[in-house]
Amino acid sequence: MRVQKIGEPVLTTDVQKFFKNLNIDIPESEAIPELWEPEASALEIFDDEPLIELKHPHVKTLNCYWEAGWENSFKTSWLRESVAEKLYCITEELPERWGLAIFDAWRPLALQNELFKAACEDPKVPEELFAEPNSDPVTPPPHLTGGAVDLTFTFDNVPLAPASGFDDITPAARADFLEKTPGFDRDFRRFLYWTMHAHDFVVFQEEWWHFEFGTRRWGALTGEKAKFGVVSPFRN
C-alpha cells in the first residue's frame, strides 16, 4: 500500500536554479508588507455562486493530492466562478512566457480530514498546516468554500518554487521569509504576492502559495463581508 507523505510528489523546479543561467529578470516588485493572521470574520452572506472547473491555456493544474494518491482527492481543480475568472485575468496581464500553476483549489471535507489526520500523526508536521475539518456551514475551512487556491507562477509552462515547495512544513514557507534575503527567490515571492494582491486576493502568512478571496480570512483582512460558505461541484 502506498503511503502518502505531505509535500510529495515535488512537481516544481527551484527558482534560483531555473533563473540563474537565463538572461531574464523577474519583474521588480515592492517589499511584502508586514503580515498578520486575524481572527476569521463571521460568515454573514451565503453566496450561491457556482464552482467551475479550471480550464485555461495559461493555467496549469497540477492536482498535487491526486498525483500523490490521496484517497479523497480529485483529478480536476474547481474554484468559485469569480475566483477562477480573476486567475484567468491575471494570466492575461502577466508578461510573456509567464503563467500560473495550481497545486490545489476546492478541497472536499473528506480530503481535509485525510490531510489533517496525517498531519496529526506525523510529529514533523505542525497540526496548524491544515485547517481543522469543520462541517459547520458558518465556519468552513477555506478550501471547502472554493475561495482558496494554492498556486505558483510558471515560466515557459514550468511550475516554479521559490526556496520552498508546496506544503513545506518549515519556516521557509512563510510568505515574507525571504524579505531580508535578496535574490531570485525573494523577487519571485514579491512578484507573486503583488500580482495576487492587485486582484484582491489575500495571502495566508504561513504559506507563500496560499491565497484567498471571499473567505472568512479574506473578510477579516480586508474589512469586507465574507461571502463564500460550504460548496461542492457535485451537488444537484
FINUVEX-562613 format. One line per 8 residues: their letters; for each residue x, y, z of N, C-alpha, C. Coordinates in nm, 3 decimals, always signed. Example, Ala and Ser with C-alpha at 12.3 -4.5 7.8 and 13.67 -1.06 7.14 Angstrom:
BEGIN
as = +1.319:-0.569:+0.780:+1.230:-0.450:+0.780:+1.320:-0.330:+0.780 ~ +1.285:-0.225:+0.708:+1.367:-0.106:+0.714:+1.290:+0.003:+0.787 $
***
This chain:
BEGIN
mrvqkige = +0.084:-0.120:+0.000:+0.000:+0.000:+0.000:+0.088:+0.125:+0.000 ~ +0.060:+0.218:-0.088:+0.138:+0.340:-0.096:+0.107:+0.431:+0.022 ~ +0.214:+0.481:+0.086:+0.198:+0.572:+0.198:+0.215:+0.715:+0.148 ~ +0.112:+0.796:+0.168:+0.118:+0.934:+0.122:+0.197:+1.019:+0.222 ~ +0.278:+1.108:+0.169:+0.355:+1.200:+0.252:+0.320:+1.343:+0.212 ~ +0.295:+1.425:+0.311:+0.264:+1.565:+0.285:+0.384:+1.632:+0.220 ~ +0.359:+1.704:+0.111:+0.466:+1.770:+0.039:+0.521:+1.691:-0.078 ~ +0.470:+1.570:-0.099:+0.514:+1.487:-0.211:+0.395:+1.459:-0.302 $
pvlttdvq = +0.421:+1.438:-0.432:+0.549:+1.449:-0.502:+0.585:+1.596:-0.527 ~ +0.711:+1.621:-0.555:+0.756:+1.756:-0.588:+0.736:+1.778:-0.738 ~ +0.652:+1.873:-0.773:+0.617:+1.895:-0.913:+0.666:+2.031:-0.963 ~ +0.759:+2.089:-0.889:+0.809:+2.222:-0.923:+0.961:+2.220:-0.943 ~ +1.010:+2.326:-1.006:+1.154:+2.347:-1.025:+1.199:+2.465:-0.940 ~ +1.317:+2.453:-0.882:+1.370:+2.558:-0.796:+1.393:+2.687:-0.873 ~ +1.340:+2.797:-0.822:+1.350:+2.926:-0.889:+1.495:+2.968:-0.911 ~ +1.576:+2.959:-0.807:+1.715:+3.004:-0.815:+1.791:+2.930:-0.925 $
kffknlni = +1.777:+2.800:-0.928:+1.846:+2.721:-1.030:+1.792:+2.751:-1.169 ~ +1.663:+2.771:-1.178:+1.599:+2.791:-1.308:+1.643:+2.922:-1.373 ~ +1.644:+3.030:-1.294:+1.673:+3.162:-1.350:+1.821:+3.197:-1.352 ~ +1.903:+3.120:-1.283:+2.044:+3.154:-1.268:+2.115:+3.171:-1.401 ~ +2.086:+3.083:-1.496:+2.156:+3.086:-1.624:+2.074:+3.149:-1.737 ~ +1.960:+3.207:-1.701:+1.878:+3.274:-1.801:+1.906:+3.424:-1.799 ~ +1.906:+3.483:-1.912:+1.927:+3.628:-1.920:+1.793:+3.701:-1.909 ~ +1.722:+3.668:-1.801:+1.587:+3.722:-1.779:+1.574:+3.762:-1.633 $
dipeseai = +1.517:+3.878:-1.610:+1.492:+3.924:-1.474:+1.347:+3.900:-1.435 ~ +1.326:+3.868:-1.310:+1.190:+3.861:-1.257:+1.140:+4.004:-1.238 ~ +1.018:+4.034:-1.282:+0.967:+4.171:-1.267:+0.986:+4.224:-1.125 ~ +1.034:+4.347:-1.115:+1.063:+4.406:-0.985:+0.934:+4.445:-0.913 ~ +0.929:+4.416:-0.784:+0.812:+4.448:-0.703:+0.855:+4.506:-0.569 ~ +0.764:+4.574:-0.503:+0.791:+4.627:-0.370:+0.802:+4.514:-0.268 ~ +0.852:+4.549:-0.150:+0.862:+4.452:-0.042:+0.722:+4.405:+0.000 ~ +0.715:+4.282:+0.047:+0.589:+4.232:+0.103:+0.566:+4.303:+0.236 $
pelwepea = +0.450:+4.360:+0.258:+0.424:+4.433:+0.383:+0.417:+4.339:+0.502 ~ +0.414:+4.396:+0.620:+0.402:+4.315:+0.741:+0.272:+4.236:+0.736 ~ +0.282:+4.107:+0.761:+0.166:+4.018:+0.754:+0.118:+3.983:+0.894 ~ -0.009:+3.956:+0.905:-0.065:+3.915:+1.033:-0.182:+3.821:+1.008 ~ -0.210:+3.741:+1.109:-0.318:+3.644:+1.097:-0.435:+3.688:+1.185 ~ -0.548:+3.724:+1.124:-0.662:+3.775:+1.201:-0.749:+3.662:+1.255 ~ -0.838:+3.699:+1.343:-0.945:+3.607:+1.381:-1.047:+3.611:+1.267 ~ -1.077:+3.496:+1.212:-1.164:+3.492:+1.094:-1.298:+3.559:+1.122 $
saleifdd = -1.345:+3.634:+1.026:-1.472:+3.705:+1.042:-1.590:+3.610:+1.031 ~ -1.705:+3.656:+1.075:-1.825:+3.574:+1.067:-1.874:+3.567:+0.922 ~ -1.938:+3.458:+0.890:-1.995:+3.442:+0.757:-2.139:+3.488:+0.761 ~ -2.164:+3.606:+0.706:-2.297:+3.666:+0.711:-2.374:+3.651:+0.580 ~ -2.300:+3.635:+0.471:-2.361:+3.623:+0.339:-2.331:+3.484:+0.285 ~ -2.429:+3.419:+0.231:-2.407:+3.288:+0.171:-2.429:+3.299:+0.021 ~ -2.322:+3.327:-0.050:-2.329:+3.347:-0.194:-2.341:+3.211:-0.263 ~ -2.440:+3.197:-0.350:-2.461:+3.069:-0.418:-2.387:+3.061:-0.552 $
eplielkh = -2.287:+3.145:-0.568:-2.206:+3.143:-0.690:-2.149:+3.003:-0.712 ~ -2.160:+2.949:-0.832:-2.117:+2.811:-0.856:-1.966:+2.794:-0.863 ~ -1.924:+2.671:-0.844:-1.787:+2.632:-0.873:-1.775:+2.601:-1.022 ~ -1.659:+2.631:-1.080:-1.634:+2.589:-1.218:-1.499:+2.521:-1.223 ~ -1.484:+2.430:-1.316:-1.356:+2.362:-1.332:-1.257:+2.455:-1.401 ~ -1.136:+2.459:-1.348:-1.033:+2.545:-1.406:-0.985:+2.490:-1.540 ~ -1.004:+2.570:-1.642:-0.958:+2.533:-1.776:-0.915:+2.659:-1.850 ~ -0.785:+2.674:-1.869:-0.732:+2.792:-1.937:-0.594:+2.756:-1.991 $
phvktlnc = -0.559:+2.803:-2.110:-0.430:+2.766:-2.170:-0.308:+2.810:-2.090 ~ -0.325:+2.911:-2.004:-0.211:+2.959:-1.926:-0.224:+2.928:-1.777 ~ -0.316:+2.836:-1.745:-0.331:+2.789:-1.607:-0.306:+2.638:-1.608 ~ -0.197:+2.598:-1.547:-0.158:+2.457:-1.543:-0.208:+2.396:-1.412 ~ -0.293:+2.296:-1.419:-0.344:+2.232:-1.298:-0.257:+2.111:-1.265 ~ -0.195:+2.115:-1.147:-0.102:+2.009:-1.106:-0.172:+1.899:-1.027 ~ -0.283:+1.933:-0.962:-0.360:+1.833:-0.886:-0.269:+1.749:-0.796 ~ -0.196:+1.818:-0.710:-0.090:+1.755:-0.631:-0.138:+1.638:-0.545 $
yweagwen = -0.253:+1.653:-0.482:-0.300:+1.546:-0.394:-0.344:+1.424:-0.474 ~ -0.398:+1.447:-0.591:-0.432:+1.335:-0.680:-0.305:+1.263:-0.723 ~ -0.205:+1.338:-0.763:-0.078:+1.279:-0.807:-0.010:+1.203:-0.693 ~ -0.033:+1.247:-0.570:+0.027:+1.180:-0.454:-0.052:+1.057:-0.411 ~ -0.174:+1.042:-0.464:-0.253:+0.924:-0.433:-0.341:+0.935:-0.310 ~ -0.372:+1.057:-0.266:-0.463:+1.070:-0.152:-0.602:+1.021:-0.191 ~ -0.661:+0.942:-0.104:-0.784:+0.869:-0.136:-0.899:+0.959:-0.179 ~ -0.916:+1.073:-0.115:-1.032:+1.158:-0.142:-1.002:+1.278:-0.230 $
sfktswlr = -0.893:+1.268:-0.306:-0.855:+1.377:-0.396:-0.922:+1.363:-0.532 ~ -0.907:+1.468:-0.614:-0.968:+1.468:-0.747:-0.866:+1.505:-0.853 ~ -0.893:+1.460:-0.974:-0.803:+1.488:-1.086:-0.837:+1.621:-1.152 ~ -0.933:+1.690:-1.099:-0.976:+1.819:-1.154:-0.965:+1.927:-1.047 ~ -0.955:+2.052:-1.090:-0.946:+2.165:-0.997:-1.066:+2.256:-1.015 ~ -1.131:+2.291:-0.903:-1.252:+2.372:-0.906:-1.237:+2.494:-0.817 ~ -1.295:+2.606:-0.859:-1.299:+2.729:-0.780:-1.432:+2.800:-0.805 ~ -1.467:+2.892:-0.715:-1.583:+2.978:-0.743:-1.560:+3.049:-0.875 $
esvaekly = -1.667:+3.070:-0.947:-1.655:+3.127:-1.081:-1.580:+3.260:-1.081 ~ -1.610:+3.348:-0.986:-1.543:+3.478:-0.983:-1.395:+3.464:-0.951 ~ -1.360:+3.366:-0.869:-1.219:+3.343:-0.834:-1.143:+3.291:-0.955 ~ -1.205:+3.197:-1.025:-1.143:+3.145:-1.147:-1.123:+3.255:-1.250 ~ -1.223:+3.340:-1.265:-1.213:+3.450:-1.362:-1.101:+3.546:-1.325 ~ -1.080:+3.568:-1.196:-0.969:+3.652:-1.153:-0.835:+3.590:-1.195 ~ -0.823:+3.460:-1.180:-0.699:+3.393:-1.220:-0.678:+3.403:-1.371 ~ -0.785:+3.386:-1.446:-0.774:+3.398:-1.592:-0.730:+3.539:-1.631 $
citeelpe = -0.785:+3.638:-1.561:-0.748:+3.777:-1.588:-0.601:+3.800:-1.557 ~ -0.554:+3.742:-1.448:-0.413:+3.756:-1.411:-0.323:+3.701:-1.520 ~ -0.356:+3.586:-1.574:-0.270:+3.526:-1.677:-0.263:+3.614:-1.801 ~ -0.371:+3.685:-1.831:-0.371:+3.772:-1.948:-0.284:+3.895:-1.926 ~ -0.262:+3.931:-1.800:-0.183:+4.050:-1.768:-0.036:+4.020:-1.742 ~ -0.002:+3.893:-1.723:+0.136:+3.856:-1.693:+0.226:+3.880:-1.814 ~ +0.355:+3.903:-1.791:+0.448:+3.916:-1.903:+0.450:+3.789:-1.988 ~ +0.494:+3.803:-2.109:+0.504:+3.689:-2.200:+0.588:+3.578:-2.137 $
rwglaifd = +0.543:+3.456:-2.157:+0.609:+3.333:-2.110:+0.574:+3.297:-1.965 ~ +0.505:+3.388:-1.894:+0.464:+3.359:-1.757:+0.321:+3.306:-1.754 ~ +0.292:+3.223:-1.655:+0.157:+3.171:-1.636:+0.137:+3.129:-1.491 ~ +0.030:+3.057:-1.463:+0.000:+3.009:-1.328:-0.005:+2.857:-1.325 ~ +0.034:+2.802:-1.212:+0.019:+2.658:-1.187:-0.058:+2.642:-1.056 ~ -0.157:+2.554:-1.057:-0.244:+2.534:-0.942:-0.206:+2.405:-0.870 ~ -0.165:+2.418:-0.744:-0.137:+2.300:-0.663:-0.267:+2.235:-0.616 ~ -0.358:+2.319:-0.566:-0.484:+2.269:-0.510:-0.584:+2.384:-0.508 $
awrplalq = -0.711:+2.352:-0.518:-0.815:+2.455:-0.519:-0.926:+2.412:-0.423 ~ -1.049:+2.395:-0.474:-1.156:+2.344:-0.386:-1.114:+2.209:-0.331 ~ -1.139:+2.189:-0.203:-1.098:+2.065:-0.136:-1.216:+2.010:-0.057 ~ -1.258:+1.887:-0.084:-1.371:+1.830:-0.010:-1.334:+1.805:+0.136 ~ -1.436:+1.800:+0.219:-1.415:+1.779:+0.362:-1.345:+1.647:+0.389 ~ -1.375:+1.545:+0.309:-1.312:+1.414:+0.329:-1.161:+1.422:+0.310 ~ -1.117:+1.498:+0.212:-0.973:+1.515:+0.191:-0.913:+1.601:+0.301 ~ -0.986:+1.702:+0.346:-0.938:+1.785:+0.457:-0.917:+1.698:+0.581 $
nelfkaac = -1.010:+1.606:+0.606:-0.996:+1.512:+0.716:-0.873:+1.425:+0.700 ~ -0.854:+1.376:+0.580:-0.741:+1.287:+0.550:-0.607:+1.358:+0.574 ~ -0.596:+1.480:+0.527:-0.473:+1.556:+0.542:-0.449:+1.595:+0.688 ~ -0.555:+1.637:+0.756:-0.543:+1.677:+0.895:-0.500:+1.559:+0.982 ~ -0.556:+1.443:+0.955:-0.519:+1.323:+1.030:-0.373:+1.288:+1.007 ~ -0.328:+1.298:+0.882:-0.188:+1.269:+0.851:-0.095:+1.366:+0.922 ~ -0.134:+1.494:+0.926:-0.053:+1.594:+0.994:-0.044:+1.566:+1.144 ~ -0.155:+1.524:+1.202:-0.157:+1.494:+1.346:-0.073:+1.372:+1.380 $
edpkvpee = -0.064:+1.278:+1.287:+0.009:+1.153:+1.312:+0.158:+1.164:+1.283 ~ +0.198:+1.269:+1.213:+0.339:+1.287:+1.179:+0.398:+1.394:+1.270 ~ +0.490:+1.358:+1.360:+0.545:+1.457:+1.454:+0.623:+1.569:+1.387 ~ +0.663:+1.549:+1.263:+0.739:+1.652:+1.191:+0.648:+1.758:+1.129 ~ +0.520:+1.727:+1.121:+0.426:+1.818:+1.054:+0.345:+1.896:+1.158 ~ +0.349:+2.028:+1.156:+0.268:+2.106:+1.250:+0.120:+2.090:+1.219 ~ +0.039:+2.068:+1.321:-0.104:+2.046:+1.301:-0.171:+2.165:+1.232 ~ -0.118:+2.285:+1.258:-0.182:+2.404:+1.202:-0.159:+2.419:+1.052 $
lfaepnsd = -0.080:+2.328:+0.993:-0.058:+2.335:+0.849:-0.190:+2.321:+0.774 ~ -0.282:+2.241:+0.828:-0.412:+2.222:+0.765:-0.523:+2.265:+0.860 ~ -0.619:+2.337:+0.805:-0.733:+2.379:+0.887:-0.806:+2.257:+0.941 ~ -0.849:+2.265:+1.066:-0.921:+2.153:+1.126:-1.052:+2.131:+1.050 ~ -1.081:+2.005:+1.014:-1.204:+1.977:+0.941:-1.326:+2.026:+1.019 ~ -1.415:+2.093:+0.950:-1.531:+2.151:+1.017:-1.646:+2.157:+0.917 ~ -1.752:+2.086:+0.948:-1.867:+2.083:+0.857:-1.969:+2.191:+0.888 ~ -1.942:+2.274:+0.991:-2.033:+2.383:+1.025:-2.037:+2.482:+0.908 $
pvtppphl = -2.153:+2.505:+0.849:-2.161:+2.594:+0.732:-2.122:+2.739:+0.762 ~ -2.117:+2.776:+0.889:-2.083:+2.914:+0.925:-1.931:+2.932:+0.943 ~ -1.860:+2.823:+0.969:-1.715:+2.832:+0.992:-1.639:+2.728:+0.909 ~ -1.655:+2.729:+0.778:-1.590:+2.627:+0.695:-1.440:+2.654:+0.676 ~ -1.359:+2.549:+0.659:-1.219:+2.570:+0.622:-1.211:+2.636:+0.485 ~ -1.110:+2.717:+0.460:-1.104:+2.797:+0.337:-1.121:+2.718:+0.208 ~ -1.051:+2.606:+0.196:-1.056:+2.533:+0.070:-1.193:+2.473:+0.041 ~ -1.271:+2.449:+0.146:-1.404:+2.392:+0.128:-1.501:+2.493:+0.068 $
tggavdlt = -1.464:+2.620:+0.070:-1.552:+2.725:+0.018:-1.533:+2.752:-0.131 ~ -1.425:+2.702:-0.188:-1.396:+2.734:-0.328:-1.337:+2.872:-0.346 ~ -1.302:+2.938:-0.235:-1.242:+3.070:-0.242:-1.094:+3.072:-0.211 ~ -1.036:+2.955:-0.184:-0.893:+2.944:-0.153:-0.823:+2.866:-0.263 ~ -0.704:+2.910:-0.298:-0.628:+2.844:-0.404:-0.481:+2.843:-0.369 ~ -0.417:+2.730:-0.392:-0.273:+2.716:-0.373:-0.209:+2.719:-0.512 ~ -0.118:+2.813:-0.532:-0.065:+2.830:-0.668:+0.076:+2.886:-0.670 ~ +0.133:+2.888:-0.789:+0.263:+2.948:-0.814:+0.266:+2.998:-0.957 $
ftfdnvpl = +0.376:+3.061:-0.994:+0.394:+3.101:-1.133:+0.458:+2.987:-1.212 ~ +0.433:+2.990:-1.342:+0.510:+2.908:-1.435:+0.589:+3.003:-1.525 ~ +0.698:+2.951:-1.579:+0.772:+3.023:-1.683:+0.799:+2.921:-1.792 ~ +0.754:+2.951:-1.913:+0.758:+2.854:-2.023:+0.691:+2.724:-1.982 ~ +0.582:+2.737:-1.904:+0.499:+2.625:-1.859:+0.566:+2.537:-1.753 ~ +0.677:+2.583:-1.697:+0.747:+2.510:-1.591:+0.703:+2.566:-1.455 ~ +0.639:+2.486:-1.369:+0.598:+2.535:-1.237:+0.721:+2.559:-1.149 ~ +0.722:+2.671:-1.079:+0.841:+2.712:-1.005:+0.813:+2.725:-0.855 $
apasgfdd = +0.918:+2.701:-0.776:+0.907:+2.711:-0.630:+1.021:+2.796:-0.576 ~ +0.990:+2.905:-0.503:+1.091:+2.997:-0.452:+1.143:+2.960:-0.313 ~ +1.246:+2.878:-0.309:+1.317:+2.840:-0.185:+1.243:+2.738:-0.098 ~ +1.118:+2.714:-0.125:+1.046:+2.606:-0.057:+0.931:+2.562:-0.146 ~ +0.894:+2.436:-0.132:+0.790:+2.382:-0.218:+0.652:+2.388:-0.156 ~ +0.555:+2.341:-0.230:+0.416:+2.333:-0.184:+0.407:+2.243:-0.062 ~ +0.332:+2.287:+0.038:+0.313:+2.216:+0.164:+0.443:+2.196:+0.242 ~ +0.540:+2.284:+0.219:+0.661:+2.284:+0.300:+0.622:+2.309:+0.446 $
itpaarad = +0.682:+2.233:+0.537:+0.644:+2.243:+0.678:+0.745:+2.324:+0.760 ~ +0.842:+2.387:+0.693:+0.945:+2.463:+0.763:+0.910:+2.613:+0.765 ~ +0.981:+2.691:+0.846:+0.957:+2.836:+0.848:+0.979:+2.903:+0.713 ~ +1.055:+2.839:+0.624:+1.083:+2.897:+0.492:+0.957:+2.913:+0.409 ~ +0.849:+2.845:+0.447:+0.723:+2.856:+0.372:+0.652:+2.988:+0.396 ~ +0.687:+3.055:+0.505:+0.619:+3.182:+0.536:+0.636:+3.280:+0.421 ~ +0.530:+3.349:+0.386:+0.530:+3.434:+0.266:+0.641:+3.538:+0.267 ~ +0.670:+3.595:+0.384:+0.770:+3.701:+0.392:+0.906:+3.653:+0.444 $
flektpgf = +0.929:+3.525:+0.442:+1.051:+3.467:+0.500:+1.178:+3.519:+0.434 ~ +1.172:+3.552:+0.307:+1.291:+3.591:+0.231:+1.310:+3.742:+0.219 ~ +1.233:+3.819:+0.290:+1.237:+3.964:+0.272:+1.375:+4.026:+0.294 ~ +1.458:+3.964:+0.376:+1.592:+4.017:+0.400:+1.700:+3.938:+0.325 ~ +1.656:+3.859:+0.227:+1.749:+3.776:+0.151:+1.733:+3.806:+0.003 ~ +1.808:+3.902:-0.050:+1.795:+3.939:-0.191:+1.825:+3.821:-0.284 ~ +1.757:+3.819:-0.398:+1.781:+3.715:-0.496:+1.656:+3.680:-0.573 ~ +1.670:+3.583:-0.662:+1.558:+3.542:-0.746:+1.438:+3.495:-0.664 $
drdfrrfl = +1.464:+3.420:-0.557:+1.353:+3.366:-0.477:+1.271:+3.477:-0.413 ~ +1.339:+3.576:-0.356:+1.266:+3.687:-0.295:+1.189:+3.766:-0.400 ~ +1.252:+3.792:-0.513:+1.185:+3.866:-0.620:+1.062:+3.792:-0.669 ~ +1.073:+3.660:-0.678:+0.962:+3.576:-0.724:+0.845:+3.586:-0.626 ~ +0.873:+3.574:-0.497:+0.765:+3.580:-0.397:+0.698:+3.717:-0.397 ~ +0.778:+3.820:-0.409:+0.721:+3.955:-0.414:+0.631:+3.972:-0.536 ~ +0.678:+3.925:-0.649:+0.601:+3.935:-0.773:+0.470:+3.861:-0.760 ~ +0.473:+3.742:-0.700:+0.351:+3.663:-0.681:+0.256:+3.733:-0.585 $
ywtmhahd = +0.309:+3.780:-0.473:+0.224:+3.847:-0.374:+0.152:+3.966:-0.434 ~ +0.226:+4.054:-0.501:+0.165:+4.177:-0.552:+0.075:+4.152:-0.672 ~ +0.106:+4.051:-0.750:+0.017:+4.014:-0.861:-0.119:+3.972:-0.808 ~ -0.119:+3.888:-0.705:-0.245:+3.841:-0.648:-0.315:+3.954:-0.571 ~ -0.238:+4.035:-0.501:-0.295:+4.147:-0.426:-0.369:+4.244:-0.519 ~ -0.315:+4.265:-0.637:-0.376:+4.357:-0.733:-0.514:+4.310:-0.778 ~ -0.542:+4.182:-0.757:-0.673:+4.127:-0.794:-0.752:+4.087:-0.669 ~ -0.720:+4.154:-0.558:-0.800:+4.146:-0.433:-0.785:+4.016:-0.356 $
fvvfqeew = -0.681:+3.939:-0.382:-0.655:+3.819:-0.303:-0.574:+3.856:-0.178 ~ -0.590:+3.778:-0.073:-0.504:+3.790:+0.046:-0.423:+3.661:+0.058 ~ -0.302:+3.674:+0.112:-0.216:+3.558:+0.130:-0.228:+3.508:+0.273 ~ -0.214:+3.378:+0.291:-0.202:+3.320:+0.424:-0.056:+3.335:+0.463 ~ -0.028:+3.404:+0.571:+0.110:+3.442:+0.603:+0.206:+3.324:+0.617 ~ +0.156:+3.207:+0.652:+0.243:+3.092:+0.674:+0.273:+3.014:+0.546 ~ +0.207:+3.049:+0.436:+0.224:+2.974:+0.311:+0.230:+3.069:+0.192 ~ +0.345:+3.084:+0.132:+0.359:+3.178:+0.021:+0.267:+3.146:-0.096 $
whfefgtr = +0.221:+3.021:-0.107:+0.142:+2.974:-0.221:-0.010:+2.985:-0.200 ~ -0.055:+3.017:-0.079:-0.197:+3.008:-0.045:-0.263:+3.147:-0.046 ~ -0.363:+3.161:-0.135:-0.434:+3.288:-0.149:-0.584:+3.266:-0.138 ~ -0.654:+3.370:-0.091:-0.799:+3.358:-0.069:-0.873:+3.481:-0.118 ~ -0.997:+3.456:-0.158:-1.090:+3.564:-0.193:-1.230:+3.521:-0.151 ~ -1.301:+3.609:-0.081:-1.439:+3.582:-0.042:-1.455:+3.495:+0.080 ~ -1.344:+3.452:+0.141:-1.347:+3.365:+0.258:-1.354:+3.446:+0.388 ~ -1.361:+3.375:+0.499:-1.365:+3.441:+0.629:-1.233:+3.511:+0.659 $
rwgaltge = -1.121:+3.450:+0.624:-0.991:+3.516:+0.643:-0.983:+3.642:+0.556 ~ -1.026:+3.629:+0.433:-1.027:+3.743:+0.341:-1.111:+3.858:+0.398 ~ -1.227:+3.823:+0.455:-1.313:+3.925:+0.513:-1.247:+3.997:+0.629 ~ -1.179:+3.920:+0.714:-1.114:+3.980:+0.831:-0.998:+4.071:+0.791 ~ -0.926:+4.034:+0.686:-0.810:+4.112:+0.644:-0.847:+4.235:+0.560 ~ -0.959:+4.229:+0.491:-0.996:+4.339:+0.402:-1.104:+4.430:+0.458 ~ -1.175:+4.382:+0.560:-1.287:+4.459:+0.612:-1.415:+4.438:+0.534 ~ -1.410:+4.354:+0.433:-1.529:+4.320:+0.355:-1.605:+4.207:+0.424 $
kakfgvvs = -1.727:+4.184:+0.382:-1.805:+4.074:+0.438:-1.771:+3.944:+0.366 ~ -1.732:+3.843:+0.445:-1.707:+3.711:+0.387:-1.835:+3.660:+0.323 ~ -1.822:+3.592:+0.210:-1.943:+3.552:+0.138:-1.946:+3.407:+0.093 ~ -1.834:+3.337:+0.099:-1.833:+3.201:+0.049:-1.838:+3.100:+0.163 ~ -1.941:+3.017:+0.162:-1.953:+2.910:+0.259:-1.923:+2.776:+0.195 ~ -1.972:+2.670:+0.257:-1.950:+2.535:+0.206:-2.013:+2.519:+0.068 ~ -1.940:+2.454:-0.021:-1.990:+2.433:-0.157:-1.931:+2.305:-0.213 ~ -1.995:+2.250:-0.313:-1.945:+2.129:-0.379:-1.983:+2.133:-0.526 $
pfrn = -1.895:+2.085:-0.614:-1.930:+2.081:-0.756:-2.023:+1.966:-0.790 ~ -2.050:+1.881:-0.692:-2.127:+1.759:-0.720:-2.268:+1.762:-0.665 ~ -2.311:+1.878:-0.615:-2.448:+1.889:-0.565:-2.542:+1.920:-0.680 ~ -2.662:+1.868:-0.670:-2.763:+1.896:-0.772:-2.826:+2.033:-0.748 $
***
